[in-house]
Structures are given as C-alpha cells and as structure tokens.
C-alpha cells in the first residue's frame, strides 16, 4: 500500500510539472544552427542515482526539443556529472536549470550547473550538476541550453528562454527527486571548512570556485553561501548559491566567502570557515567610435606611471579576447601605483598606417598619452578602464607630406641618431585626426595620397612633450611638402620641429613619367612635348638633403633617358627634374 501511495504522489507531481506553460527557446537562426553550423546539442548524458538520460536525437531546426519523456532520479545534496556535445566547430556555452517549485519558470536560483567555452563534438565535455540539500521529493522539469559563446553570455548568466540569441538550442527533460525532506535534523549543525579558488573562464577573466566540506549533512540541512569585502565582515547572501560547490563570476575586489549551514527543524545554523579570493587587476572592454572591424582582436599595453620620477614605462601586454560581444583585456598582480593603458587594433584593413582607420588609443579615448586617463590602483582591488578607439579619416588626393625625426640629448646635431618606429599623427586643422604613421630605420615618415588642405604633424612618444609642426597647406600648385623634421631631446623629454620655413614643392607636370617606382636604384625617364636642352636630376631625402644629382640632354621633343643611382639606401625620397620646360617632382621609393 505504501508503494502505491508513493507512486501516486510522484504521478501527481508529474502532472503538476507538465501542466505548467514554459517559455520556448527560439534562437534567431535556429534552422541554420541545425543545418549549416550544427550549433545544437548532439549528445546530453546524465547518469542519476537510478536511471540515466542519454539523448543523441538530431535537432528539429526550431531551436527547441521537448524530451521530457527522458528522465532519471537524483537525490538531495547529490553531485552528478553531465556530458554535453554539439556539432559546432565553434566554442559553446551551456547552462542547466531544474524548476524545483514547478511554477513554469526557470529562475536563476534554480540553476544547477553549466560549462563555458566547450568545444565541438567528440571531446567529451563534462560538467557538474549539484542538487541542493533542500530539494524535496517529486518530479520536475529540467532544461539544458547551449549557445554560441562568440555571440552570447556565459554561465551562470545564460537565459533559459534564449531571448535574442542568434545560435544554439534548448532541450527539456524530466527529473525525479527522491529522498528529500524539509525536516529530520536537530540541534546546531557543523559549519565545516570553506575553500575558494579561481580558474580561467572563456575569456581572460577568472571564475571563483567555492566548496564546503566537513559540514553536517542529511535531511533538513540547507546551505547558503555569503560574501563580504575582504576583512569587512559585512556578510550578504549570494543569490542562488545553495550548493556545497558553486562557480561564480570573479568579483571586482578582494572578497571573503563563507557557507551558512542550517537545520530547518531546529532553526539552528553554523558558519563554515572563511575563504578569501584576492583580487589585484586592471581590466576593461574595448569599443569603437565607428564601425567595428572584422578582426576584433587588439593588443593592449599596461603602462606604469612613476609619479616621483616622472616616467612612463610599458610593463605588460595582452591580446584581447571576446567577452560576449566586446573585446576584453585584463592585467593581474601589478601592485599599487598609477597606470595607463593603450590599445592598437590588430585588424590590418581598419588600422593601416597612412589610411583611414583606428589609430593607437589610450584609455579612455585619447590618441596621445597627454590626454590619457590614469588609474590609481591599490593592490587587493579591481579597477576598470574602458577604451573607445579613436578613428582617423583621410580625404584622398595627390598630396604628400614627409620629414625626418632624430633623437639626441643636446641642442646640436652631433651624435643625433634616427628616432626609429616613433608614432606620428597627421592632423587636419579643420576636423582633427587624419591618420598615423611610424618612422622607419632612417627616422623618415611620410603621408601620401592626402587631399589638398591645411595640416599639422604631431610626433607622439610617452613622457615626451610634443610641439607640433606649423600649419602645412597643400594646394593644386604645391601638392608636396618635405623637410617637416623634428628632434627628440632626450634630456628635457621634448619633441620640437627643427624646420624654419616650409617651402612646398611645385607639382609634377604630366608630360614626364618615371618608372619603375619602387626602384632598385635605376629609373627610366620619359618625356613628351619638351623643349630641347639640358635637364638636371636631384634626389633628396625627407629632410631635404641631397643624396644624388646628375643631368641628361633632352635632344628632342619626345624621348627617354636611363638614370643609374648607385649607393642609395632603401627609403623614401623625392625625385626632382628641372629643365627649360620641365619642373617635375615625384616621391620615389628605393627598395633593393
């Protein structure tokens, strides 16, 4: 008779569970998830205290399957291992819930386990499913959801209804809880020993793994994890954290954790020991001031600001990872001090020197270190500094601006060396940032293919104070400006122009052509409709210094001449040809 009553009770629970109306997961590209991307469940396996769920059914293309005909039995306070696989060749996230109160809603407090950034089929991805000690006997609906980790949140923040998700699938099963009771214990329980550790999640940040051992177990015992800022002893319940083991998102500051063990029948409780997670990090997300590039990875530097010495030193670097839909960076263990961060896009199409695109940017959104935001960090805490990437826009045209940058301690030129790989900005006096370039091994930089207009040149180096160039104006009659030179004074940490006047070079006439360009040092000059006589050839570097000269005879209106220039090093130069009817200037690239 007792077995009949128990069976009848379970059937009643099942009827209640099935009578509820549950949300139906509906990812945007459910059909594609099944056919093209296979971002659906290909295997879910859960072995219970008795029975097992083993689901290898193919997806329907709807993004959801009701498999409540599959069930197994679990026990309160029990720990079980689930296996999850998908057909996707992409990383996926998953989360599992049990509707313990049979109200038709999978609440965050009913989450029983999950896994972040697991890989595609055949890898045997496993994770723990934990039953709270307060679970009572009955039949309940369990939901498992997988979503594409590149376009969705991570466990434990996945939405069981998949609202707004692009790819993935949800499946429901039945779970029978057997052996639960809300009473049975008595007296004050034992709190046990708490432990806390961190582990890497799908991105750079960490997850906190909590566990309590040596506590009183049995019917009527319930658990509740609490947290407090480290050393503060101001304890707050962690919502949904009612299992012996929990995985939580990493806190932003150093945090103490403990588990409260309670006996329901006697209303007595005891605290576990305290476990501490120490946080020492600077972190942030990257956003874009214009359209996001195809390649969203960025390289981020951490720069230490020694306030007393007045120095800035890059001490660490990372490549961003994708946290949901945003690039994320994190630095750990840097200690107390003042810091800056700087990011540069790794996308070659949206961050090309000399072209429109994203320029190297300091947090929060400055192309120069002087406008950067400083984080005053204290060890044992977490500080965020987000970066919005600055964008430069080039209006194309025939214009050219170039020069050299040298470096030395004193005011003279003796002992000066090329300033190699120095960042240089071109600014438009009308609208601001245009583009960026880097100096080469000779200290030369150039901006080509820019529209006529007014510009300034601004070299950028951390710690140095920059004095930008005079206003440089390109016109239809003067589309090339060279000799915009600077010197970095390493003693005073300043970068100053060393030009006195700016002399634009007249534009090339169309009756002359020079090829090949780039050249190994030998060029051929063609002319048409030219006056006969002598023509002079001059080659100058970006500082306006002559590195080669020669002449040839124009012996007819149309013709050509071969010029051999031995000993010219690789680099960018200006070629000038002058005669009675020719006044030609062209950028010339020498590449051996």
FITORMAR-662020 format. One line per field, with one value per residue (C-alpha): residue number from 1; x, y, z. Coordinates in Angstrom, 1 decimal. Example, Ala and Ser with C-alpha at 12.3 -4.5 7.8 and 13.67 -1.06 7.14 Angstrom:
nr <- (1, 2)
xx <- (12.3, 13.7)
yy <- (-4.5, -1.1)
zz <- (7.8, 7.1)
// end
This chain:
nr <- (1, 2, 3, 4, 5, 6, 7, 8, 9, 10, 11, 12, 13, 14, 15, 16, 17, 18, 19, 20, 21, 22, 23, 24, 25, 26, 27, 28, 29, 30, 31, 32, 33, 34, 35, 36, 37, 38, 39, 40, 41, 42, 43, 44, 45, 46, 47, 48, 49, 50, 51, 52, 53, 54, 55, 56, 57, 58, 59, 60, 61, 62, 63, 64, 65, 66, 67, 68, 69, 70, 71, 72, 73, 74, 75, 76, 77, 78, 79, 80, 81, 82, 83, 84, 85, 86, 87, 88, 89, 90, 91, 92, 93, 94, 95, 96, 97, 98, 99, 100, 101, 102, 103, 104, 105, 106, 107, 108, 109, 110, 111, 112, 113, 114, 115, 116, 117, 118, 119, 120, 121, 122, 123, 124, 125, 126, 127, 128, 129, 130, 131, 132, 133, 134, 135, 136, 137, 138, 139, 140, 141, 142, 143, 144, 145, 146, 147, 148, 149, 150, 151, 152, 153, 154, 155, 156, 157, 158, 159, 160, 161, 162, 163, 164, 165, 166, 167, 168, 169, 170, 171, 172, 173, 174, 175, 176, 177, 178, 179, 180, 181, 182, 183, 184, 185, 186, 187, 188, 189, 190, 191, 192, 193, 194, 195, 196, 197, 198, 199, 200, 201, 202, 203, 204, 205, 206, 207, 208, 209, 210, 211, 212, 213, 214, 215, 216, 217, 218, 219, 220, 221, 222, 223, 224, 225, 226, 227, 228, 229, 230, 231, 232, 233, 234, 235, 236, 237, 238, 239, 240, 241, 242, 243, 244, 245, 246, 247, 248, 249, 250, 251, 252, 253, 254, 255, 256, 257, 258, 259, 260, 261, 262, 263, 264, 265, 266, 267, 268, 269, 270, 271, 272, 273, 274, 275, 276, 277, 278, 279, 280, 281, 282, 283, 284, 285, 286, 287, 288, 289, 290, 291, 292, 293, 294, 295, 296, 297, 298, 299, 300, 301, 302, 303, 304, 305, 306, 307, 308, 309, 310, 311, 312, 313, 314, 315, 316, 317, 318, 319, 320, 321, 322, 323, 324, 325, 326, 327, 328, 329, 330, 331, 332, 333, 334, 335, 336, 337, 338, 339, 340, 341, 342, 343, 344, 345, 346, 347, 348, 349, 350, 351, 352, 353, 354, 355, 356, 357, 358, 359, 360, 361, 362, 363, 364, 365, 366, 367, 368, 369, 370, 371, 372, 373, 374, 375, 376, 377, 378, 379, 380, 381, 382, 383, 384, 385, 386, 387, 388, 389, 390, 391, 392, 393, 394, 395, 396, 397, 398, 399, 400, 401, 402, 403, 404, 405, 406, 407, 408, 409, 410, 411, 412, 413, 414, 415, 416, 417, 418, 419, 420, 421, 422, 423, 424, 425, 426, 427, 428, 429, 430, 431, 432, 433, 434, 435, 436, 437, 438, 439, 440, 441, 442, 443, 444, 445, 446, 447, 448, 449, 450, 451, 452, 453, 454, 455, 456, 457, 458, 459, 460, 461, 462, 463, 464, 465, 466, 467, 468, 469, 470, 471, 472, 473, 474, 475, 476, 477, 478, 479, 480, 481, 482, 483, 484, 485, 486, 487, 488, 489, 490, 491, 492, 493, 494, 495, 496, 497, 498, 499, 500, 501, 502, 503, 504, 505, 506, 507, 508, 509, 510, 511, 512, 513, 514, 515, 516, 517, 518, 519, 520, 521, 522, 523, 524, 525, 526, 527, 528, 529, 530, 531, 532, 533, 534, 535, 536, 537, 538, 539, 540, 541, 542, 543, 544, 545, 546, 547, 548, 549, 550, 551, 552, 553, 554, 555, 556, 557, 558, 559, 560, 561, 562, 563, 564, 565, 566, 567, 568, 569, 570, 571, 572, 573, 574, 575, 576, 577, 578, 579, 580, 581, 582, 583, 584, 585, 586, 587, 588, 589, 590, 591, 592)
xx <- (0.0, 2.9, 4.4, 1.1, 0.8, 4.4, 3.8, 0.5, 2.3, 5.0, 2.4, 0.7, 4.0, 4.5, 1.0, 1.7, 5.1, 3.6, 0.6, 2.8, 3.4, 7.1, 8.8, 10.1, 13.7, 13.8, 17.2, 17.2, 19.0, 17.6, 17.4, 21.0, 22.1, 20.8, 21.9, 24.7, 26.5, 25.3, 25.3, 22.8, 23.0, 24.3, 24.6, 23.4, 24.1, 23.2, 23.5, 21.4, 21.2, 19.0, 18.3, 20.0, 19.2, 21.0, 19.9, 21.5, 18.5, 19.0, 17.7, 14.5, 15.6, 13.2, 15.9, 13.9, 13.1, 10.7, 12.3, 10.5, 9.9, 13.5, 14.2, 16.4, 16.4, 18.6, 19.0, 19.2, 22.8, 23.9, 26.6, 26.3, 28.3, 26.7, 28.2, 27.4, 28.4, 27.4, 28.2, 29.6, 33.3, 33.0, 33.2, 29.8, 28.4, 25.7, 23.6, 21.1, 18.1, 15.5, 12.1, 12.1, 8.9, 7.0, 5.9, 6.7, 9.7, 13.4, 14.8, 18.5, 18.3, 17.3, 20.5, 22.3, 25.4, 26.9, 30.0, 31.7, 33.6, 33.5, 34.5, 32.8, 31.6, 33.7, 35.7, 33.7, 32.8, 31.6, 30.4, 28.9, 25.2, 24.5, 21.3, 20.5, 20.0, 16.6, 15.3, 12.0, 10.7, 8.8, 9.1, 10.4, 11.3, 15.0, 16.2, 19.6, 20.5, 23.6, 24.5, 27.4, 30.0, 31.0, 27.6, 26.0, 26.5, 28.4, 27.3, 25.8, 24.1, 22.5, 18.8, 16.8, 14.4, 17.3, 15.7, 17.6, 20.2, 21.5, 22.6, 22.0, 19.3, 17.3, 16.0, 13.8, 13.9, 12.2, 14.0, 12.7, 13.9, 13.9, 14.7, 14.2, 12.7, 12.3, 12.8, 14.8, 17.9, 18.1, 20.4, 23.2, 24.9, 28.6, 29.7, 32.7, 35.6, 35.2, 37.7, 37.9, 40.0, 40.0, 40.0, 40.2, 36.9, 36.2, 37.9, 40.8, 38.8, 38.5, 35.7, 35.6, 35.1, 33.7, 33.4, 32.5, 33.5, 33.1, 29.7, 26.6, 24.7, 21.3, 17.6, 16.6, 20.1, 20.3, 23.2, 23.6, 26.8, 27.6, 30.2, 31.8, 34.5, 37.8, 38.2, 34.9, 32.7, 29.6, 28.0, 25.5, 23.7, 24.7, 21.5, 21.1, 24.3, 22.8, 25.0, 28.1, 30.1, 29.4, 31.1, 30.7, 31.9, 35.1, 34.5, 35.9, 37.5, 39.1, 36.3, 35.7, 33.3, 31.6, 28.8, 25.9, 24.8, 21.2, 19.0, 15.4, 13.7, 15.5, 16.2, 19.8, 22.8, 26.6, 29.1, 31.9, 35.4, 36.2, 37.9, 39.3, 39.8, 42.4, 41.9, 44.6, 43.6, 43.0, 40.5, 38.2, 36.3, 37.1, 34.5, 34.7, 33.9, 32.9, 32.0, 33.7, 36.4, 36.2, 39.1, 38.1, 41.4, 43.5, 47.0, 46.8, 49.8, 49.9, 52.0, 53.3, 53.4, 56.2, 54.9, 58.0, 60.4, 58.1, 58.5, 56.1, 57.1, 55.3, 55.4, 53.0, 50.9, 48.0, 45.8, 42.1, 39.6, 35.8, 33.7, 30.2, 30.2, 33.0, 36.8, 38.1, 41.5, 42.8, 46.1, 46.7, 49.2, 50.6, 50.6, 49.8, 50.5, 49.3, 48.7, 47.7, 46.5, 46.9, 45.3, 46.1, 43.8, 45.3, 43.0, 45.2, 42.3, 40.9, 44.2, 46.7, 49.3, 48.5, 44.9, 41.5, 41.0, 41.5, 44.7, 46.6, 44.4, 45.0, 42.2, 39.6, 39.8, 42.9, 45.4, 48.1, 49.4, 48.9, 45.1, 45.1, 43.1, 45.2, 44.1, 45.3, 45.3, 45.6, 46.7, 43.8, 41.3, 40.0, 39.9, 38.2, 39.4, 37.4, 38.8, 36.9, 39.1, 39.9, 39.3, 41.2, 39.6, 41.8, 40.3, 42.2, 44.1, 47.5, 49.2, 52.4, 53.9, 57.1, 60.2, 62.7, 62.8, 66.1, 67.0, 69.7, 70.4, 71.6, 70.7, 73.2, 73.2, 76.4, 75.6, 72.0, 70.5, 67.3, 64.2, 63.1, 59.5, 58.2, 54.4, 53.5, 50.0, 48.7, 46.0, 43.5, 43.2, 39.5, 38.3, 41.1, 42.8, 43.5, 45.9, 49.1, 52.5, 55.7, 59.2, 61.5, 65.1, 66.3, 63.8, 61.8, 58.0, 55.5, 51.8, 50.8, 47.5, 46.0, 43.7, 44.8, 44.1, 45.8, 47.5, 49.8, 52.3, 52.4, 55.0, 53.9, 56.0, 55.1, 56.7, 57.8, 56.1, 55.4, 55.5, 53.6, 54.6, 53.5, 50.3, 51.2, 49.0, 48.7, 47.3, 46.8, 50.1, 52.0, 51.0, 54.2, 55.8, 59.0, 61.6, 59.0, 61.7, 61.7, 64.2, 63.5, 65.5, 66.0, 67.2, 64.3, 61.8, 60.6, 60.0, 60.3, 60.2, 63.6, 62.3, 62.5, 60.3, 58.1, 58.7, 56.1, 57.4, 55.6, 53.5, 54.7, 53.8, 52.0, 54.5, 57.0, 56.8, 59.3, 59.4, 59.8, 58.7, 59.6, 63.0, 66.3, 68.2, 67.8, 65.0, 63.8, 62.5, 60.1, 59.1, 56.8, 56.5, 59.6, 62.0, 65.5, 68.4, 69.9, 67.8, 69.0, 68.1, 68.1, 67.2, 66.7, 65.7, 62.7, 64.8, 65.5, 69.2, 70.5, 71.7, 72.2, 72.3, 73.0, 71.9, 70.9, 70.3, 66.8, 67.7, 64.1, 60.6, 59.8, 62.3, 63.7, 66.8, 68.2, 69.4, 71.6, 71.8, 74.3, 74.7, 71.3, 69.9, 66.4, 63.9, 61.5, 63.0, 61.9, 62.9, 63.1, 63.7, 64.2, 64.8, 63.6, 60.2, 60.1, 59.5, 58.8, 58.6, 57.7, 58.0, 60.5, 60.8, 64.1, 63.9, 66.8)
yy <- (0.0, 2.4, 1.8, 2.6, 5.9, 6.9, 6.2, 8.1, 11.1, 11.1, 10.9, 13.9, 15.8, 14.9, 16.1, 19.4, 19.8, 19.1, 21.4, 24.5, 26.6, 27.1, 29.6, 28.0, 28.7, 30.3, 31.4, 33.8, 31.4, 28.1, 26.5, 27.4, 26.2, 22.8, 22.5, 24.9, 25.4, 22.5, 24.7, 22.3, 19.5, 16.3, 14.5, 15.0, 12.3, 12.4, 9.3, 9.6, 7.8, 5.5, 5.6, 7.8, 10.4, 9.6, 12.0, 11.7, 12.9, 15.2, 18.7, 19.8, 23.2, 25.0, 25.6, 23.6, 19.9, 18.7, 15.5, 15.2, 11.5, 11.0, 11.0, 9.9, 10.1, 12.4, 12.8, 16.0, 17.1, 14.8, 15.6, 14.2, 14.5, 15.6, 15.2, 17.7, 17.8, 19.8, 19.5, 23.0, 23.7, 26.8, 27.2, 27.0, 27.7, 25.7, 26.0, 23.7, 24.5, 22.5, 24.0, 22.9, 24.8, 23.8, 27.3, 27.2, 29.5, 28.6, 31.1, 31.9, 30.4, 27.1, 26.8, 23.6, 23.7, 24.7, 24.9, 27.8, 27.7, 23.9, 22.7, 20.7, 17.1, 14.2, 15.9, 14.5, 17.9, 17.3, 19.5, 19.0, 19.1, 19.6, 19.1, 21.5, 19.8, 21.5, 19.7, 17.8, 14.6, 15.0, 15.2, 18.4, 19.7, 20.2, 22.5, 22.4, 25.4, 25.7, 29.0, 30.2, 31.7, 34.3, 35.9, 35.2, 35.4, 32.8, 30.5, 31.4, 34.2, 32.3, 33.0, 29.7, 31.3, 32.2, 35.7, 37.5, 34.7, 34.0, 30.4, 27.5, 25.1, 24.3, 20.9, 19.8, 16.6, 15.2, 14.8, 12.8, 13.9, 11.0, 11.1, 14.8, 16.1, 19.5, 18.1, 15.5, 17.2, 18.6, 20.9, 23.1, 21.7, 21.7, 24.5, 22.8, 24.2, 26.5, 26.8, 29.2, 29.0, 30.7, 29.1, 30.5, 31.1, 31.5, 34.9, 36.5, 36.9, 34.1, 32.3, 31.6, 28.0, 27.6, 24.4, 23.4, 20.1, 18.6, 20.1, 18.3, 16.5, 14.8, 15.7, 19.1, 20.6, 23.6, 25.7, 29.3, 31.0, 34.5, 37.1, 40.1, 42.6, 41.1, 41.9, 43.8, 41.1, 42.6, 39.4, 39.2, 36.2, 35.2, 34.6, 31.0, 29.8, 27.0, 24.0, 22.5, 23.6, 26.8, 28.5, 32.3, 35.2, 36.7, 39.7, 43.2, 43.5, 41.0, 39.1, 36.8, 33.8, 31.5, 29.0, 29.1, 25.5, 25.5, 22.8, 23.5, 21.7, 23.5, 26.8, 26.4, 27.3, 27.4, 29.2, 27.5, 28.8, 31.9, 31.6, 34.6, 35.4, 38.2, 40.5, 42.7, 43.6, 46.4, 45.4, 46.8, 46.4, 48.0, 49.8, 51.6, 55.1, 54.0, 50.6, 47.7, 46.0, 42.4, 41.4, 42.5, 41.5, 44.3, 44.5, 46.3, 47.7, 48.4, 51.5, 52.2, 55.9, 56.5, 59.8, 60.7, 60.1, 61.4, 58.3, 56.1, 52.5, 49.8, 46.8, 44.2, 43.5, 41.2, 40.4, 40.9, 38.1, 38.3, 38.7, 38.3, 40.8, 43.1, 42.7, 42.4, 42.8, 42.1, 42.7, 41.0, 41.3, 44.7, 46.2, 49.6, 52.5, 54.7, 53.2, 53.9, 51.5, 51.7, 49.6, 49.1, 47.2, 44.0, 44.4, 45.3, 46.7, 49.0, 50.1, 50.7, 53.5, 56.4, 55.3, 55.9, 53.7, 53.2, 54.7, 53.6, 54.8, 55.4, 54.8, 56.2, 57.6, 59.6, 59.2, 60.8, 60.0, 63.5, 63.1, 59.6, 58.6, 57.5, 54.7, 54.9, 51.3, 49.7, 46.1, 44.0, 45.8, 45.9, 48.9, 49.2, 51.4, 51.0, 52.2, 53.8, 53.5, 56.8, 57.0, 59.0, 59.9, 60.5, 62.5, 61.2, 63.3, 63.9, 65.4, 64.4, 65.4, 64.0, 64.5, 63.1, 62.7, 62.4, 61.9, 63.3, 64.7, 68.2, 71.1, 70.4, 67.7, 65.9, 62.5, 62.6, 59.3, 58.4, 58.1, 54.7, 53.5, 56.7, 57.2, 60.3, 61.7, 63.8, 66.3, 68.3, 71.8, 71.7, 68.4, 66.8, 63.4, 62.2, 59.2, 57.9, 56.6, 55.2, 56.4, 53.9, 52.8, 56.2, 58.2, 59.1, 59.3, 60.3, 60.7, 60.1, 60.3, 63.1, 65.8, 69.5, 71.4, 72.5, 70.1, 69.7, 66.9, 65.6, 63.0, 61.0, 59.3, 58.6, 61.1, 63.5, 66.8, 67.4, 70.8, 70.1, 71.5, 74.8, 74.7, 73.0, 73.9, 71.7, 73.4, 72.4, 74.1, 72.8, 69.3, 68.1, 69.3, 67.8, 68.7, 68.6, 67.5, 67.1, 66.4, 64.4, 66.0, 63.1, 65.2, 67.5, 65.0, 67.3, 66.8, 70.0, 71.0, 71.8, 73.5, 77.2, 77.7, 75.4, 75.5, 73.5, 71.8, 72.6, 69.7, 67.4, 68.2, 65.4, 65.4, 63.4, 59.8, 57.8, 54.1, 51.7, 53.0, 51.4, 51.0, 49.3, 52.5, 52.5, 54.5, 55.4, 58.9, 59.5, 63.0, 64.4, 67.9, 69.1, 71.9, 70.7, 71.4, 70.2, 68.7, 68.4, 65.5, 65.8, 63.2, 64.4, 62.6, 63.6, 66.2, 67.9, 66.8, 66.0, 62.4, 62.2, 64.5, 64.2, 65.6, 64.4, 66.0, 66.5, 66.1, 66.0, 66.9, 63.3, 60.8, 59.0, 58.7, 55.9, 57.0, 54.8, 55.8, 53.6, 53.5, 54.9, 53.1, 51.8, 54.5, 57.2, 60.1, 63.0, 63.0, 66.4, 67.0, 70.6, 72.0, 74.9, 73.3, 70.7, 71.2, 67.7, 66.3, 62.8, 60.6, 57.8, 54.6, 52.8, 49.1, 46.8)
zz <- (0.0, 0.8, -2.6, -4.3, -2.4, -3.3, -6.9, -6.9, -5.2, -7.9, -10.7, -9.1, -9.1, -12.8, -13.6, -11.9, -13.7, -17.2, -16.5, -16.4, -19.5, -20.1, -22.4, -25.7, -26.6, -30.1, -31.3, -34.3, -36.7, -35.3, -38.8, -39.6, -36.2, -37.1, -40.8, -41.6, -38.3, -36.2, -33.1, -31.5, -28.9, -30.4, -27.1, -23.5, -20.9, -17.2, -15.0, -11.9, -8.6, -10.6, -14.4, -16.9, -19.6, -22.8, -25.6, -29.1, -31.1, -34.1, -33.8, -35.4, -36.7, -34.3, -31.6, -29.0, -28.2, -25.6, -24.4, -21.0, -21.8, -20.8, -17.1, -14.3, -10.5, -8.4, -4.6, -2.5, -1.8, -4.6, -7.2, -10.7, -14.0, -17.2, -20.7, -23.4, -27.0, -30.1, -33.8, -33.9, -34.8, -32.5, -28.8, -27.0, -23.5, -21.7, -18.5, -16.7, -14.5, -12.6, -11.9, -8.2, -7.4, -10.6, -11.3, -15.1, -14.8, -14.7, -12.2, -11.7, -8.2, -9.9, -11.9, -11.1, -13.3, -16.6, -18.7, -20.6, -23.9, -24.5, -27.9, -30.7, -30.9, -29.7, -27.0, -24.1, -22.4, -18.8, -16.0, -12.6, -11.7, -8.0, -6.1, -3.2, 0.1, 0.3, -2.8, -2.0, -3.5, -6.7, -10.5, -12.1, -15.5, -16.3, -19.1, -20.9, -23.1, -25.4, -27.1, -29.3, -27.0, -29.5, -29.5, -26.1, -22.4, -20.3, -17.5, -15.0, -16.8, -19.8, -20.4, -20.3, -22.8, -25.2, -25.7, -28.5, -29.0, -32.5, -32.4, -30.1, -28.8, -25.7, -24.6, -21.7, -19.7, -16.5, -13.2, -10.2, -6.8, -4.3, -0.6, 0.1, 3.3, 4.9, 8.4, 10.2, 11.6, 15.1, 17.1, 15.8, 12.7, 12.0, 9.6, 8.1, 6.1, 3.1, 0.2, -2.7, -5.9, -9.3, -12.7, -16.2, -18.0, -21.7, -21.7, -19.8, -16.5, -13.9, -12.2, -8.5, -7.4, -3.9, -1.9, 1.7, 3.3, 6.7, 7.4, 8.8, 6.1, 6.0, 5.6, 6.7, 6.2, 3.9, 2.7, 1.8, 0.6, 1.7, 0.6, 2.2, 1.1, 2.4, 6.1, 6.4, 7.9, 6.3, 5.0, 2.2, 0.8, -2.7, -4.7, -5.8, -4.1, -2.1, -3.1, -1.5, -4.6, -6.5, -9.5, -9.6, -11.7, -10.3, -8.0, -8.8, -5.3, -2.9, -1.2, 1.7, 1.4, 3.9, 3.9, 6.4, 7.3, 8.7, 10.3, 9.2, 12.1, 14.9, 13.1, 14.2, 11.9, 11.9, 9.7, 7.8, 8.0, 5.8, 2.4, 0.6, -3.0, -3.5, -6.5, -8.0, -11.5, -14.0, -16.7, -19.3, -22.6, -26.0, -28.0, -31.4, -32.4, -35.8, -37.5, -35.7, -37.7, -39.0, -36.7, -33.2, -31.5, -30.1, -28.5, -25.1, -23.2, -19.4, -18.7, -15.2, -14.2, -11.7, -10.4, -8.3, -11.2, -13.9, -16.1, -18.0, -18.7, -20.5, -18.1, -19.6, -22.7, -23.6, -26.6, -26.1, -26.0, -26.7, -23.6, -25.1, -28.0, -26.7, -26.7, -23.1, -21.5, -18.0, -16.2, -12.8, -10.0, -10.9, -7.3, -6.0, -8.3, -11.2, -14.6, -18.2, -20.8, -24.6, -27.4, -31.0, -33.4, -35.0, -38.0, -40.9, -43.0, -40.4, -38.8, -41.6, -41.2, -43.6, -44.3, -42.7, -39.7, -36.0, -34.5, -31.4, -28.5, -24.8, -22.3, -22.1, -25.7, -26.5, -29.3, -27.2, -23.8, -22.5, -22.8, -21.3, -18.2, -15.3, -13.0, -9.4, -8.4, -4.9, -4.5, -3.4, -5.6, -9.1, -11.4, -14.8, -17.6, -20.8, -24.1, -27.0, -30.1, -31.9, -35.6, -38.3, -41.6, -44.7, -47.6, -50.6, -53.0, -54.6, -51.6, -49.9, -46.5, -45.1, -43.0, -40.6, -36.8, -34.9, -31.3, -29.1, -25.7, -26.5, -28.8, -31.6, -34.3, -33.2, -32.0, -33.1, -34.2, -36.2, -34.0, -35.2, -35.0, -33.5, -33.8, -35.9, -36.3, -39.2, -38.1, -40.1, -38.8, -39.8, -38.3, -36.2, -36.5, -40.1, -39.8, -38.3, -39.5, -37.9, -38.7, -40.4, -39.7, -41.0, -38.9, -42.0, -42.1, -44.8, -45.5, -49.1, -51.1, -49.0, -50.2, -50.5, -47.3, -44.1, -41.8, -38.8, -37.9, -34.3, -33.2, -30.2, -27.5, -23.9, -21.4, -24.2, -24.6, -28.3, -30.1, -33.4, -36.8, -38.2, -40.3, -43.7, -46.6, -49.8, -52.9, -56.5, -57.4, -54.4, -53.6, -52.0, -48.7, -47.4, -44.7, -41.8, -39.4, -35.7, -32.9, -29.7, -26.9, -24.5, -21.6, -21.5, -22.9, -25.6, -29.3, -31.3, -35.0, -36.5, -39.6, -40.0, -43.1, -45.1, -48.9, -50.9, -54.0, -57.3, -58.6, -61.3, -65.0, -66.8, -69.8, -67.7, -66.4, -64.3, -63.8, -62.1, -58.8, -56.3, -57.9, -57.0, -57.9, -61.7, -63.4, -66.8, -67.6, -70.4, -71.7, -74.3, -75.8, -74.0, -75.1, -76.1, -73.8, -70.5, -67.7, -64.1, -61.8, -58.0, -55.4, -51.8, -48.6, -46.4, -44.6, -48.0, -48.1, -51.5, -51.8, -55.6, -58.7, -62.4, -65.7, -69.2, -72.6, -74.0, -77.7, -79.0, -78.1, -77.2, -75.8, -72.7, -70.6, -68.3, -64.9, -62.7, -59.0, -57.2, -53.4, -52.4, -49.3, -49.0, -48.2, -49.4, -51.4, -53.7, -57.3, -59.0, -62.7, -63.9, -67.4, -69.5, -69.9, -67.1, -63.4, -62.2, -58.6, -57.6, -54.5, -55.2, -53.2, -53.3, -52.4, -53.1)
// end
